[in-house]
Amino acid sequence: LLGAAGSLAQADAYPGAGQYPTTRWLIARPFADTFTLTVPVDAPAGEARVIAGLYDLPTLQRQPAAGPAANPSGEAWLELGPVTITR
């Protein structure tokens, strides 16, 4: 979860709670997963962006991201959408 000043929350997990590794994914077949992010109580109110990406665990190297939701600055993540943090 990215706010104007940087990262507000993060969750790292294996796809499908470890039951659906990327080696089993089929090309062009959608996959949905659920993650919970805990926003800190002192996070500033305002808009934040939900982003997602994959990385290789042994090297921690992010995997390439492509498509209309891919980060245009070249970082390997997709933007899933905005959220509003309220107080």
C-alpha positions, 0 to 999 in steps of 0.5 A: 500500500503506497501513500504519498510519502511511501510504503504504508503497509505490505504483505508477502505470501506464497500464492494461494497460501502456498497451495498454488505455486506460479509453476502451476499457473496456466498462461492467460488463466486468471488467478485471484488471491486475498491478502490483508493489509493493516494500515498503521493508526498514524497513516495520514488520511488521503489517497493511497495505491494498492500495488502487487508484484512477484519476486524470486525468493532466493534472489529477491529479484522482482519479476517483470510486469507488463500491461496497462496497469504496469508501473511506467517507471520500470519498477516491476509491479502492477497497480490494482487500484486506489483506496482512500484512508479516512479518519 
